[in-house]
Amino acid sequence: MSHFTLKKTSLLVSTLYLGLMGNAFAAESVDKQMSIGTDTLLQIKVQRGEVQIQSWDKNEVSVTGTLDELSEGFVFEQKGNNLNIEDKMPRHYNGSDNNGSKLTIKVPKTVKLSADTVSANLQMSQTQGELELNTVSGNITADNLGGSPTLHTVSGNIITKGLTGKVMLDTVSGEIKDAESKGEIKYRLVSGDLNSQTLADKVKVEQVSGEVKGDFKTAKEVNVRTVSGDTQVSLAKTFAKANLESVSGDMMVSFTDTPDASFELNGGPGGKIKNGLSQDVPQKQKYVQNESLSFQTGSGSASVKMDTISGNLILKKQ
């Protein structure tokens, strides 16, 4: 056999081998459906890629799309009251999220659902019920979720619109952007920023080392606690109670119009008070750098309490 023939044969074998390897790691398609009862808990586990969860008018769950290129098998089975959906992955693997799962999951409008990912992004819309979405480094995008939605990330961002009910948005080092949520909402962040334009009646913010920008103009009750981050909050003329506390951060509360409220502000050690609502001026203690201010506007029916340690407390009218 000539040298040329050997080279040609070797090239053909290499090409066939690469082709076989390419087929071995090609993304596998999935198309599954199953009817479920109203008490069924849907549990979704996907490590990387993109997962879209949508509602429809059927009492069944549908999964379509492609599996991760390193998938070791697709789980779609019901055990008792649990329906488990999982793209199983090796214990250790390398590769980018571009090779991850690409799944669209359709669920009944009223559903009990728990979704967990590592780096996969989650998108969910138009459902209500007991909803819990968790991811480590993926982003969560959600709109028009009702019931009691709880969304948690470690380093991913959370973007929401039109959530209703008792809502919990929680991240460690990601950002939260929320708009038009209603009911009761709680934001919890460690080192990320919050940008909220909520329509909720009750708002609670717990923030460490990040900025808070909150348009809470429909809220009746507002509670904000921050550490080493600046806060800007907008309130309407009519509200019931606002409690704001900060450590080593400035807090500014602005009003669309002069409210009917009683104010109690405590600057604490090193704090400053700037009152842009009335002519009342802060009282200064004689031997300690500590400012305080108590005053009333209108009927004083609402209550505003603000406390800081080494930060500025600012009141203003928009």
C-alpha positions in Angstrom: 0.0 0.0 0.0 1.4 3.4 -1.0 2.2 6.1 1.4 -0.5 8.2 -0.2 -3.1 5.5 0.3 -2.1 5.2 4.0 -2.5 8.9 4.5 -5.8 8.9 2.8 -7.1 5.9 4.9 -5.8 7.6 8.1 -7.6 10.8 7.2 -10.8 8.9 6.5 -10.6 7.1 9.9 -10.0 10.4 11.7 -12.9 12.0 10.0 -15.2 9.1 10.9 -14.0 9.2 14.5 -14.6 12.9 14.8 -18.0 12.5 13.3 -18.9 9.8 15.8 -17.6 11.9 18.7 -19.7 14.8 17.4 -22.8 12.7 17.4 -22.0 11.4 20.9 -22.1 14.9 22.3 -24.8 16.3 20.1 -27.8 17.8 22.0 -30.7 15.3 22.3 -34.2 16.5 21.7 -36.9 15.9 24.3 -40.7 16.1 23.9 -42.7 14.7 26.9 -46.2 15.3 28.3 -48.0 14.0 31.4 -51.3 14.8 33.1 -51.1 15.9 36.8 -53.5 16.4 39.6 -54.1 19.7 41.6 -52.0 18.4 44.5 -48.9 17.5 42.4 -45.7 19.2 43.3 -43.6 19.9 40.2 -39.8 19.6 40.9 -37.4 20.9 38.2 -33.7 20.4 38.4 -31.5 21.7 35.5 -27.8 22.6 36.0 -27.0 25.0 33.1 -28.6 26.5 30.1 -32.0 28.1 29.7 -35.4 27.1 31.2 -38.6 28.8 30.3 -41.7 28.0 32.3 -45.0 29.0 30.8 -48.7 28.4 31.7 -51.5 26.9 29.6 -55.1 25.9 30.1 -54.3 22.1 30.3 -54.0 20.0 33.4 -50.8 18.5 32.2 -47.1 19.3 32.0 -45.2 19.5 28.8 -41.4 19.5 28.3 -39.9 20.3 24.9 -36.4 21.4 23.8 -32.9 19.9 23.9 -30.9 18.4 26.7 -27.4 19.4 27.8 -24.7 18.1 25.5 -23.2 16.3 28.4 -26.6 14.9 29.7 -26.6 11.5 31.2 -30.3 11.1 30.8 -33.7 12.9 31.2 -35.9 12.2 34.1 -39.7 12.8 33.7 -41.5 10.7 36.3 -44.2 10.9 38.9 -43.6 9.5 42.4 -46.5 9.9 44.7 -47.5 13.6 44.6 -44.2 14.7 43.1 -43.5 15.0 39.3 -39.7 15.1 38.9 -38.1 16.8 35.8 -34.3 16.6 35.7 -31.6 16.7 33.1 -29.0 14.5 34.8 -25.4 15.6 34.5 -22.0 14.0 35.4 -20.7 14.7 38.8 -17.8 16.6 37.3 -17.8 18.3 33.9 -16.3 21.2 31.9 -17.8 23.3 29.2 -19.7 26.6 28.8 -23.4 27.3 29.4 -23.8 27.5 25.6 -23.9 23.6 25.7 -26.6 23.6 28.4 -30.2 22.5 28.4 -32.7 24.5 26.4 -36.1 23.6 27.8 -39.6 25.0 27.6 -41.9 23.7 30.3 -45.6 24.3 30.1 -47.6 23.9 33.3 -51.2 24.5 34.5 -51.9 28.1 35.6 -52.4 27.0 39.2 -49.4 24.9 40.1 -47.2 24.0 43.0 -43.6 24.3 41.7 -40.0 24.2 42.8 -37.2 24.9 40.3 -33.5 24.6 41.1 -30.6 25.4 38.8 -26.8 25.9 39.1 -26.0 28.4 36.3 -29.1 28.0 34.2 -31.3 31.1 33.7 -34.9 30.8 34.7 -37.8 32.5 33.0 -41.4 32.1 34.3 -44.7 33.8 33.5 -48.4 33.7 34.0 -48.7 31.2 36.8 -50.0 31.3 40.4 -49.7 29.0 43.4 -46.8 27.9 45.7 -43.8 28.9 43.6 -40.1 28.7 44.5 -37.3 29.4 42.1 -33.7 29.0 43.1 -30.4 29.4 41.2 -26.8 29.8 42.1 -25.3 31.9 39.3 -28.2 32.1 36.9 -30.6 35.0 36.4 -34.3 34.8 37.2 -36.9 36.7 35.1 -40.5 36.5 36.2 -43.7 38.3 35.3 -47.3 38.0 36.3 -46.8 35.3 39.0 -49.5 35.0 41.7 -49.9 33.2 45.0 -46.7 33.1 47.1 -43.7 33.4 44.8 -40.3 33.0 46.4 -37.3 33.8 44.1 -33.7 33.3 45.3 -30.3 33.6 43.7 -26.7 33.6 45.0 -24.9 35.7 42.4 -27.6 36.0 39.7 -29.9 38.9 39.1 -33.7 39.0 39.6 -36.0 40.9 37.3 -39.7 40.8 38.0 -42.9 42.5 36.9 -46.5 42.2 38.0 -46.0 39.7 40.8 -48.8 39.4 43.3 -49.5 37.9 46.7 -46.9 37.3 49.4 -43.7 37.9 47.4 -40.1 37.2 48.5 -37.1 38.2 46.4 -33.7 37.2 47.8 -30.2 37.5 46.5 -26.7 37.4 47.9 -24.6 39.3 45.4 -27.0 40.0 42.5 -29.3 42.9 41.7 -33.1 43.0 42.0 -35.3 45.0 39.7 -39.0 44.9 40.5 -42.0 46.7 39.0 -45.7 46.7 39.5 -45.8 44.0 42.2 -48.8 43.9 44.5 -49.7 42.6 47.9 -46.9 42.1 50.4 -43.3 42.1 49.2 -39.9 41.5 50.9 -36.6 42.2 49.4 -33.4 40.8 50.9 -29.9 41.6 49.5 -26.4 41.3 50.8 -24.1 43.0 48.3 -26.4 43.9 45.4 -28.6 46.9 44.4 -32.4 47.2 44.6 -34.4 49.1 42.2 -38.1 48.9 43.0 -41.2 50.4 41.6 -43.6 48.3 43.5 -47.4 48.8 43.9 -47.4 46.6 47.1 -49.3 47.7 50.3 -46.6 46.4 52.5 -42.9 46.6 51.7 -39.9 45.3 53.7 -36.3 45.7 52.7 -33.2 44.1 54.3 -30.0 45.3 52.6 -26.3 45.0 53.3 -23.7 46.8 51.2 -25.7 48.0 48.3 -28.0 50.8 47.1 -31.7 51.0 47.5 -33.9 52.9 45.2 -37.6 52.4 46.1 -40.7 54.0 44.6 -43.2 53.0 47.3 -46.0 55.4 46.4 -48.9 53.0 47.0 -47.5 51.4 50.2 -49.3 51.7 53.5 -46.4 50.2 55.6 -42.7 50.4 54.8 -39.8 48.9 56.7 -36.2 49.4 55.6 -33.0 48.2 57.3 -29.7 48.8 55.6 -26.0 48.5 56.5 -23.3 50.4 54.6 -25.4 51.4 51.6 -27.4 54.5 50.6 -31.2 54.5 50.4 -33.7 56.6 48.4 -37.4 56.0 49.1 -40.4 57.8 47.7 -43.7 57.8 49.6 -47.2 59.2 48.8 -49.1 61.7 50.8 -51.2 59.0 52.3 -49.5 56.1 54.1 -49.7 54.6 57.6 -46.2 53.7 58.9 -42.6 54.0 57.7 -39.7 52.7 59.7 -36.2 53.2 58.3 -32.9 52.2 59.9 -29.3 52.5 58.6 -25.8 51.9 59.7 -23.1 53.8 57.8 -25.4 54.8 55.0 -27.5 57.8 53.9 -31.3 57.6 53.9 -33.4 60.0 51.9 -37.2 59.9 52.0 -39.1 62.1 49.5 -42.9 62.8 49.4 -45.1 63.6 46.4 -46.8 66.1 48.7 -46.5 67.2 52.3 -47.9 64.2 54.3 -50.1 64.1 57.4 -47.4 62.5 59.6 -45.6 62.5 62.9 -41.8 62.3 62.5 -39.2 61.0 64.9 -35.6 61.1 63.6 -32.5 60.0 65.5 -29.1 60.7 64.0 -27.2 58.5 66.4 -23.5 58.8 66.8 -22.1 60.9 63.9 -25.4 61.2 62.1 -26.8 64.3 60.4 -30.4 65.3 59.8 -31.6 67.5 56.9 -35.3 68.5 57.0 -36.7 69.7 53.7 -40.4 69.3 54.8 -40.8 72.0 57.4 -39.0 74.7 59.3 -38.3 72.4 62.3 -34.5 72.1 62.9 -32.7 69.2 64.6 -31.8 69.3 68.3 -28.1 68.8 69.1 -26.9 67.2 72.3 -24.4 69.2 74.2 -21.6 66.8 74.8 -22.2 64.1 72.1 -22.3 64.5 68.3 -25.9 63.4 68.1 -28.8 65.0 66.3 -32.5 64.3 66.8 -35.7 65.7 65.4 -39.4 65.3 66.3 -42.2 67.3 64.5 -45.6 66.9 62.9 -47.1 67.9 59.5 -50.8 68.2 58.9 -52.9 66.0 61.2 -49.9 63.8 62.1 -52.0 60.6 61.5 -49.2 58.6 59.9 -45.9 57.7 61.6 -42.3 58.0 60.3 -39.3 56.8 62.3 -35.8 57.1 61.0 -32.6 56.0 62.8 -29.0 56.0 61.7 -25.5 55.5 62.9 -22.9 57.7 61.1 -25.2 58.4 58.1 -27.4 61.3 56.9 -31.2 61.3 57.3 -32.8 63.5 54.6 -36.5 64.5 54.2 -37.6 66.3 51.1 -40.7 67.0 49.0 -40.6 66.2 45.3 
